[in-house]
Amino acid sequence: MTKLSHEKQVMISTALCGIFMVIGWVLDKTNNGLAPFIFVTGMVIGGYFQTKEGITETIEEKHLSVDLLMALAAIGACLIGYWFEGIMLTFIFSLSGSLEEYTTNKSKREIYSLLEMQPENALRLLPDQSTEEVAVEELVIGETLLVPKGANIPIDGMIIKGDVLCDEASITGESLPVEKFVGEDVFAGTINLGNAFEMTVSKNSSDTLFSKIVQLVEEAQNTPSKTSSFLDRIENTYVKIVLLAVPLMILIPYFFLGWTWNESFYRGMVLLVVASPCALVASATPATLAAISSGARNGVLFKGGVFLEQLSDLKAISFDKTGTLTKGKPAITDAFFLNEGKEKEDSLNTLFAMEKTSTHPLAQAVTSYFRNDVTEQLQNINIQDMTGSGMLGLQEQTEWRIGNLEFATTKNLEDSHIQTVEQLQEEGKTVIFLSKNNQITAFFGLLDIPKKEAISTIKYFQEQGIKTVMMTGDHPKTANAVGKMLNIDEIHASCTPETKTNLIKTQQETYGVNAMIGDGVNDAPALANASIGVAMGQGTDIAIDVADVVLMQDDISKLQMAHRLSKKLKRIVTQNIIFSVSVICLLIISNFFKIISLPIGVIGHEGSTILVILNGLRLLRTQKTTD
């Protein structure tokens, strides 16, 4: 027989308490003597779990909680014959507890439901090209797998055969599928929407990106925000004050204001209910858990509520350049052919034929840029890779060279061309030359260009009044060229890991809460020293380990969503605190002037708790990435 979860047990006890409350009310109206027995039975069932939790906290942790206040209020109501009020208090308190537990578990289920996407078995390819089904835990790095069309990818690996259309929503939060080709990485828990492909295993099942997501979210949900921690700390003191105030509320009116004993005791029980800080205690934790889950579903992992909360107070944000603000690989920005017509066509075809044989980033930039302009796929070229200089191509009596100027030709450039080259270099671009028989026929400017989303992200933070900074180990000219494209506030070039760390420390002293975003080993010290360290999900393991926030996709526009989420969390928690304190004060004053009854006090107090929890649940809704 399957054992019911704690959440279901609490919900069942709440439902039974409600049923007993209705039955008891009907019996009470008919003056049936069984009514008190029914009321007490319903109170015991409905209040069991929270009363048990309150007593356990008091004995084991020496911590007085609101659960204990509610149990005492219910008992006190029964002692003076207010049976219905006692069970009504128990029912609504149990209902708000059920709702809070549902909120907490829903936040966790938002993440753990992803585990269902990760298959337990995989198809291992054997030497004779047949397959065998094996458990994912048995897979070894380097083994070859077959992933059928429509199947979930079982483990992290690299594509070795076939092109892939991959649904990576479980990892990145992006709804659109991604095209991937041979040599690119695929991740466990994502879905192959295209044809079957082959892959090699690159990580053990426990080290996959998917496993890290679950681990990070679990850690985050167990790390409360500063506000949650503060409210938990004051709960113990607050409950002691209430327990002291209740006897005074009973005795002072009885001895000095002429109230009857029943009236004084009744008002003491009302105070015990309305002064309880249930809504105040619930102001932050459910909302924080909901926000963490919402961020994870959108591809942003917070390692704790404290970092999510801190993000709303951000005053300065620093970015590593390569791979964070830029694509991490060069692209052609300028192309100059010195001849037109057939000569230009020959140069372009030869250039493509030579560069497509190389895996160098510059060569890949060239082939990517000119792929659609090639008119003939040349085959009759003898190509040599001259490491450190460029590439040499021999075609019958013709010698082609592609590389730096000294390698490409021994002749001097024309003045007009020199001016253009110097301008490109001044802009921080790498310039490569193509020559035919020692005569320059073309040259190109290449730069690691900014990502599309980087410009909008920088602009967003500037509009929020947050200082934007770029830190890079690159040459100042290159750094300034990229910084100018991004319109970033401050640029630091030629940075070592130590330099970045010192800059982050100085920034903290100047601005207060700051953030550092990076993806490499050299960024790890700066990430660790920043108020909030943000790692790119495709970055190095050490960067991810030391960071406080992880962007599961190399998309820094997700920072905008994270910042909005943090500000929304702060706004909702502030609303909850102001609302709950106001309700408590209003109910206490109303009780002293005999305006409210115990049922109204119960509804006002527990109703405010339910509203606070529901307000926090709004954070589970999908957040906007950009405006």
C-alpha positions in Angstrom: 0.0 0.0 0.0 1.4 3.4 -1.0 2.1 5.7 1.9 0.5 9.2 1.6 2.8 12.1 1.3 2.9 14.6 4.2 1.3 17.2 2.0 -1.7 14.9 1.3 -2.0 13.9 5.0 -2.2 17.6 6.0 -4.8 18.3 3.3 -6.9 15.3 4.4 -6.8 16.4 8.0 -7.8 19.9 7.0 -10.7 18.5 4.9 -11.9 16.3 7.8 -11.6 19.2 10.2 -13.9 21.2 7.9 -16.4 18.3 7.7 -16.5 17.9 11.5 -17.0 21.7 11.8 -20.0 21.6 9.6 -21.5 18.5 11.3 -20.9 20.1 14.7 -22.5 23.3 13.7 -25.6 21.5 12.5 -25.8 19.5 15.8 -25.2 22.6 17.9 -28.1 24.3 16.1 -30.4 21.4 17.1 -29.0 21.5 20.7 -27.6 18.0 20.3 -25.2 17.2 23.1 -22.8 15.5 20.8 -21.8 18.9 19.2 -18.9 19.6 21.7 -17.5 16.0 21.1 -17.6 16.5 17.3 -15.9 19.9 17.6 -13.1 18.6 19.8 -12.6 15.6 17.5 -12.4 17.9 14.4 -9.9 20.1 16.3 -7.7 17.2 17.2 -7.7 15.9 13.6 -7.2 19.4 12.0 -4.6 20.7 14.4 -2.6 17.5 14.9 0.3 18.1 12.4 0.9 21.8 13.2 0.5 21.4 17.0 3.0 18.5 16.8 5.4 20.6 14.8 5.0 23.5 17.3 5.7 21.3 20.4 8.7 19.6 18.6 10.2 23.0 17.8 9.7 24.2 21.4 11.3 21.1 23.0 14.0 20.2 20.5 15.0 23.6 19.1 13.9 25.8 22.0 12.0 27.9 19.5 8.4 29.1 20.2 6.3 29.2 17.0 2.9 30.5 15.9 1.7 26.9 15.8 1.8 26.8 19.6 -0.2 30.0 19.9 -2.9 28.7 17.6 -3.2 25.5 19.7 -3.4 27.4 22.9 -6.1 29.8 21.4 -8.2 26.8 20.3 -7.9 25.2 23.7 -8.7 28.5 25.5 -11.8 29.0 23.3 -13.1 25.6 24.3 -12.5 26.2 28.0 -15.0 29.1 27.9 -17.5 27.2 25.8 -16.7 28.7 22.4 -16.5 25.3 20.7 -17.4 26.5 17.2 -14.9 29.3 17.3 -12.2 26.9 18.5 -12.8 24.5 15.6 -13.2 27.4 13.1 -9.8 28.7 14.2 -8.2 25.2 13.9 -9.8 24.7 10.4 -8.7 28.0 8.9 -5.2 27.7 10.5 -4.9 24.2 9.1 -6.1 25.5 5.7 -3.4 28.2 5.6 -0.8 25.6 6.7 -1.9 23.3 3.9 -1.7 26.1 1.4 1.8 27.1 2.5 3.0 23.5 2.2 1.4 23.2 -1.2 3.2 26.4 -2.2 6.5 25.0 -1.0 6.1 21.7 -2.7 4.8 23.2 -5.9 8.0 25.2 -6.1 10.0 22.0 -5.7 7.8 20.1 -8.1 8.4 22.7 -10.8 12.0 21.6 -10.8 11.8 17.9 -10.0 9.2 17.3 -12.7 12.1 17.8 -15.1 13.6 14.6 -13.8 10.9 12.7 -15.6 12.5 14.0 -18.9 15.7 12.2 -18.2 15.5 8.6 -19.3 16.8 5.8 -17.1 18.1 3.8 -20.1 20.2 4.5 -23.2 21.0 2.7 -26.5 24.7 1.9 -26.5 26.2 1.3 -30.0 28.2 -1.9 -30.4 31.1 -2.4 -32.9 28.8 -4.3 -35.3 26.4 -1.2 -35.3 23.8 -3.1 -33.3 22.5 -1.5 -30.1 21.9 -2.7 -26.6 19.8 -1.0 -23.9 21.7 -0.2 -20.8 21.1 1.9 -17.6 22.3 5.5 -17.8 24.3 5.0 -14.6 26.4 2.3 -16.3 27.5 4.5 -19.2 31.3 5.3 -19.3 32.9 8.4 -20.8 33.8 7.8 -24.4 31.1 5.3 -25.2 29.0 5.8 -28.3 25.2 6.0 -28.1 22.3 6.1 -30.6 19.6 8.7 -29.8 16.4 7.9 -31.8 14.1 10.6 -33.2 11.8 12.0 -30.5 13.8 10.5 -27.7 15.2 12.2 -24.6 19.0 12.6 -24.7 20.1 10.3 -21.8 23.4 12.0 -20.8 25.8 14.8 -21.7 27.8 14.2 -24.8 29.0 15.3 -28.2 27.5 14.7 -31.6 29.6 12.5 -33.9 27.2 11.7 -36.6 24.0 13.4 -37.9 22.5 16.9 -37.4 20.2 17.5 -34.4 17.2 19.7 -33.8 17.1 19.8 -30.0 14.5 21.0 -27.6 16.5 22.5 -24.7 13.7 24.1 -22.8 14.4 21.9 -19.7 18.0 23.4 -19.6 17.7 26.9 -20.9 14.1 27.8 -20.6 14.0 28.6 -24.3 10.9 27.4 -26.2 12.4 27.4 -29.7 14.4 24.3 -30.7 18.1 24.6 -31.4 20.0 23.3 -34.4 23.2 21.4 -33.6 25.9 19.8 -35.7 28.8 17.3 -35.5 31.2 18.4 -32.8 28.6 20.3 -30.7 27.5 19.4 -27.2 24.1 17.9 -26.3 22.7 17.7 -22.8 20.8 15.1 -20.7 17.1 15.9 -20.2 16.8 17.6 -23.6 14.7 16.1 -26.5 15.9 15.1 -30.0 13.2 16.5 -32.3 15.1 15.6 -35.5 16.4 12.4 -37.0 18.4 9.8 -35.1 22.0 10.7 -34.4 25.1 9.3 -32.7 26.9 10.8 -29.8 29.8 10.1 -27.5 29.4 10.3 -23.7 31.4 13.2 -22.2 30.3 13.1 -18.6 29.2 10.6 -15.9 25.4 10.6 -15.2 26.0 12.3 -11.8 28.0 15.1 -13.4 25.6 16.2 -16.1 24.4 19.7 -16.5 20.9 18.5 -15.7 22.0 16.9 -12.5 23.7 20.2 -11.5 20.5 22.0 -12.1 18.5 19.8 -9.7 21.4 20.0 -7.1 21.6 23.8 -7.3 17.9 24.3 -7.0 17.7 22.0 -4.0 20.5 23.9 -2.3 18.8 27.2 -3.1 15.5 26.1 -1.6 17.3 25.2 1.6 19.1 28.6 1.7 16.6 31.3 2.9 16.8 34.9 2.0 17.9 37.5 4.6 14.3 38.6 5.1 13.1 35.1 5.7 15.9 34.5 8.1 15.1 37.7 10.0 11.4 36.9 10.2 12.2 33.4 11.5 14.5 34.9 14.1 12.0 37.4 15.4 9.2 34.8 15.5 10.5 33.3 18.8 10.8 36.6 20.5 7.4 37.8 19.2 5.6 34.6 20.4 7.1 35.2 23.9 5.7 38.8 23.9 2.3 37.6 22.9 2.3 34.9 25.6 3.2 37.6 28.1 0.6 40.0 26.8 -2.3 37.6 26.9 -2.4 37.2 30.7 -2.1 40.9 31.0 -5.0 41.4 28.6 -7.1 39.0 30.8 -6.1 40.4 34.2 -5.8 44.1 33.7 -9.4 44.6 32.3 -10.8 42.2 34.9 -9.2 43.9 37.9 -9.1 47.6 36.7 -11.7 48.1 34.0 -14.6 46.2 35.5 -14.9 43.5 32.8 -16.3 40.2 33.7 -14.0 37.1 33.9 -15.6 35.5 30.9 -15.3 38.7 28.8 -11.7 39.3 29.9 -10.7 35.7 29.2 -12.6 35.8 25.9 -10.7 38.9 24.8 -7.4 37.3 25.9 -8.2 34.4 23.6 -9.0 36.8 20.7 -5.7 38.5 21.3 -3.9 35.2 21.3 -5.3 34.6 17.8 -5.1 38.1 16.2 -1.6 38.9 17.6 -0.1 35.7 16.2 2.4 36.6 13.4 1.3 33.8 11.0 1.0 36.2 8.0 4.2 38.0 8.9 6.2 34.8 9.1 4.7 33.6 5.8 5.5 36.9 4.0 8.9 35.9 2.6 9.6 32.2 2.4 6.8 31.0 0.0 7.4 34.0 -2.3 11.2 33.3 -2.3 10.7 29.6 -3.1 8.3 30.5 -5.9 10.7 33.1 -7.4 13.6 30.5 -7.3 11.5 28.0 -9.2 10.3 30.6 -11.7 14.0 31.6 -12.4 15.0 28.0 -12.8 12.2 27.3 -15.3 13.5 30.3 -17.3 17.1 29.2 -17.3 18.5 31.1 -14.3 19.6 29.2 -11.2 20.0 31.0 -7.9 22.1 29.1 -5.3 20.1 30.7 -2.5 17.3 33.1 -1.7 19.8 35.6 -0.4 21.4 36.1 -3.8 18.0 36.5 -5.5 17.0 39.1 -2.9 20.4 40.9 -3.2 20.0 41.3 -6.9 17.3 44.0 -6.5 19.8 46.2 -4.7 22.4 45.9 -7.5 24.5 49.1 -8.0 27.3 48.0 -10.3 27.6 45.1 -12.7 30.9 43.9 -14.4 31.2 41.6 -17.4 34.0 39.5 -18.7 34.3 40.1 -22.5 35.1 36.9 -24.3 32.2 34.4 -24.3 30.1 36.6 -22.0 29.5 39.9 -23.9 31.0 38.5 -27.1 30.4 35.3 -29.0 33.9 34.0 -28.0 35.0 33.6 -31.6 36.1 36.1 -34.3 33.9 37.1 -37.2 34.7 39.1 -40.3 33.5 42.7 -40.0 35.3 44.1 -43.0 36.3 42.6 -46.4 38.4 44.3 -49.1 39.1 42.7 -52.5 41.6 44.7 -54.5 40.3 43.3 -57.8 36.9 42.8 -59.3 35.3 40.3 -61.7 37.0 37.0 -62.5 40.1 37.8 -60.3 37.9 38.5 -57.3 36.0 35.3 -57.9 39.2 33.2 -58.2 40.5 34.8 -54.9 37.3 34.0 -53.1 37.1 30.4 -54.3 40.7 29.8 -53.4 40.4 31.5 -50.0 37.5 29.2 -49.2 39.2 26.1 -50.4 42.2 26.7 -48.2 40.5 27.8 -45.1 37.9 25.0 -45.0 40.7 22.5 -44.3 41.6 24.4 -41.1 40.1 24.3 -37.6 41.6 27.6 -36.6 39.0 30.1 -35.3 40.1 32.7 -38.0 39.7 30.1 -40.7 36.2 29.2 -39.5 35.3 32.8 -39.4 36.3 33.1 -43.1 34.4 30.0 -44.3 31.3 31.1 -42.3 31.3 34.5 -43.8 31.9 33.5 -47.5 30.0 30.2 -47.5 27.2 31.5 -49.8 29.5 33.5 -52.1 31.7 30.6 -53.4 31.0 29.8 -57.0 33.3 26.7 -57.4 34.6 24.1 -54.9 38.2 23.9 -55.8 40.0 20.5 -55.2 43.3 20.8 -57.0 45.2 22.8 -54.4 48.1 21.5 -52.3 47.6 23.1 -48.9 50.1 23.4 -46.1 49.4 24.8 -42.6 52.2 27.1 -41.6 51.6 27.2 -37.8 51.8 30.7 -36.3 51.8 32.4 -39.7 49.0 31.2 -41.9 48.3 28.8 -44.8 50.1 28.2 -48.0 48.3 26.9 -51.1 50.0 25.7 -54.4 47.8 25.5 -57.5 49.8 24.6 -60.6 52.2 27.5 -61.0 50.4 29.8 -58.6 51.2 30.3 -54.9 48.5 31.5 -52.6 49.1 32.7 -49.0 46.6 33.6 -46.3 47.8 35.0 -43.0 49.6 38.0 -41.5 51.2 40.7 -43.8 54.7 39.5 -43.3 53.8 36.0 -44.3 51.5 36.9 -47.2 53.9 39.2 -49.1 57.3 40.8 -49.1 56.1 43.9 -51.0 54.9 47.1 -49.5 51.2 48.0 -49.4 49.9 51.0 -51.2 49.4 54.1 -49.1 45.6 54.0 -49.4 45.6 50.3 -48.2 48.0 51.0 -45.4 45.6 53.7 -44.1 42.7 51.3 -44.2 44.6 48.5 -42.4 45.8 50.9 -39.7 42.2 52.1 -39.2 41.1 48.5 -38.8 43.9 47.8 -36.3 43.0 51.0 -34.4 39.5 49.6 -34.0 41.0 46.5 -32.3 40.5 44.2 -35.2 42.8 41.4 -36.4 43.7 41.9 -40.1 44.6 38.9 -42.3 45.8 39.1 -45.9 45.4 37.0 -49.0 48.1 37.1 -51.7 48.6 35.5 -55.1 52.3 35.1 -56.1 53.4 37.6 -53.5 50.8 40.2 -54.6 48.1 41.1 -52.1 44.6 40.5 -53.6 42.4 40.9 -50.5 42.5 41.7 -46.8 39.9 41.3 -44.0 39.2 42.7 -40.6 38.1 40.3 -37.9 36.7 40.9 -34.4 35.1 38.9 -31.6 31.8 40.8 -32.0 29.2 41.4 -29.2 26.3 39.1 -28.9 23.0 40.5 -30.1 21.5 40.5 -26.6 24.5 42.2 -25.0 23.7 45.6 -26.2 20.1 45.5 -24.9 21.3 44.0 -21.6 23.8 46.8 -21.1 21.2 49.4 -22.0 18.7 47.9 -19.5 21.0 48.1 -16.6 22.1 51.6 -17.4 18.4 52.6 -17.5 18.1 51.1 -14.0 20.9 53.4 -12.8 23.4 50.6 -12.5 27.0 51.1 -13.4 28.2 48.8 -16.3 31.8 47.7 -16.5 33.7 45.4 -18.9 36.9 43.6 -17.7 39.0 41.7 -20.2 42.5 40.4 -20.7 42.5 41.6 -24.3 44.5 44.4 -25.8 43.1 47.9 -25.0 42.3 48.6 -28.6 40.2 45.5 -28.9 38.5 46.1 -25.6 37.7 49.7 -26.5 36.3 48.7 -29.9 33.9 46.2 -28.3 33.1 48.6 -25.4 32.2 51.3 -28.0 29.8 48.9 -29.8 28.2 48.1 -26.4 28.2 51.7 -25.2 29.4 50.4 -21.8 30.2 52.8 -19.0 33.7 51.7 -18.0 36.4 49.5 -19.7 39.3 47.7 -18.2 41.7 46.0 -20.6 44.8 43.7 -20.1 43.3 42.4 -16.9 44.8 39.4 -15.1 42.7 37.4 -12.6 44.2 39.3 -9.8 43.4 42.6 -11.5 39.8 41.6 -12.0 39.5 40.6 -8.3 41.0 43.9 -7.1 38.7 45.9 -9.3 35.7 44.0 -8.0 36.8 44.7 -4.4 37.2 48.4 -5.1 33.8 48.5 -6.9 32.2 46.9 -3.8 33.7 49.7 -1.5 32.4 52.4 -3.9 29.0 51.1 -4.9 28.0 48.5 -2.4 26.2 45.5 -4.0 27.9 44.5 -7.2 27.8 41.6 -9.6 30.4 39.9 -11.8 29.5 37.8 -14.9 32.1 35.5 -16.4 32.6 32.0 -17.8 36.3 31.1 -17.5 38.8 29.9 -15.0 40.4 33.4 -14.9 37.0 34.8 -13.8 36.6 32.5 -10.8 38.4 34.7 -8.3 36.4 37.8 -9.3 33.1 35.8 -9.2 33.9 34.6 -5.7 34.7 38.1 -4.4 31.7 39.9 -6.0 28.5 40.4 -3.9 26.8 38.3 -6.6 28.8 36.0 -8.9 27.1 35.0 -12.1 28.5 32.2 -14.3 27.5 31.3 -17.9 26.1 27.8 -18.0 28.4 26.8 -20.9 31.4 28.1 -19.0 34.0 26.2 -17.0 33.1 24.0 -14.0 35.1 26.1 -11.6 33.3 29.3 -12.6 29.9 27.6 -12.1 31.0 26.1 -8.7 32.1 29.5 -7.2 29.2 31.6 -8.7 26.0 32.4 -6.8 23.8 32.5 -10.0 24.1 30.4 -13.1 22.7 31.3 -16.5 22.0 27.9 -18.1 22.2 29.4 -21.6 24.9 31.7 -22.9 22.3 34.4 -23.0 23.0 37.4 -20.8 19.6 38.9 -21.6 18.4 36.4 -18.9 20.0 38.8 -16.4 17.2 41.3 -17.2 14.6 38.7 -16.3 16.5 37.8 -13.1 16.8 41.5 -12.1 13.0 42.0 -12.7 12.2 38.8 -10.8 14.3 40.0 -7.8 12.6 43.5 -7.8 9.2 41.8 -8.0 10.1 39.5 -5.1 11.2 42.5 -3.0 8.0 44.3 -3.9 5.8 41.4 -3.0 7.6 40.7 0.2 7.3 44.3 1.2 3.6 44.3 0.4 3.2 41.2 2.5 5.0 42.6 5.5 3.1 45.9 5.4 -0.2 44.2 4.9 0.3 41.5 7.6 1.6 44.1 10.2 -1.3 46.4 9.5 -3.9 43.6 9.9 -2.4 42.5 13.2 -2.4 46.1 14.5 -6.0 46.7 13.4 -7.2 43.5 14.9 -5.5 44.1 18.2 -6.9 47.6 18.5 -10.4 46.3 17.5 -10.2 43.6 20.1 -9.3 46.0 22.9 -12.4 48.1 22.1 -14.6 44.9 21.8 -15.3 45.6 18.2 -14.5 42.1 16.8 -15.6 38.7 18.0 -13.4 35.5 18.0 -14.8 34.3 14.7 -14.1 37.6 13.0 -10.6 37.6 14.6 -10.0 34.1 13.2 -11.1 35.1 9.7 -9.1 38.3 9.7 -6.0 36.7 11.0 -6.0 33.5 9.0 -7.5 35.2 5.9 -4.5 37.6 5.9 -2.2 34.6 6.0 -3.8 33.0 3.1 -3.7 36.2 1.1 0.0 36.7 1.8 0.7 33.2 0.6 -1.4 33.6 -2.6 0.4 36.9 -3.3 3.7 35.1 -3.2 2.4 32.5 -5.5 2.2 35.1 -8.3 6.0 34.8 -8.7 5.5 31.3 -10.2 4.2 32.9 -13.4 6.5 33.1 -16.4 8.8 36.1 -16.3 9.6 38.4 -19.3 13.2 38.1 -20.5 13.3 41.5 -22.1 10.9 44.4 -22.7 
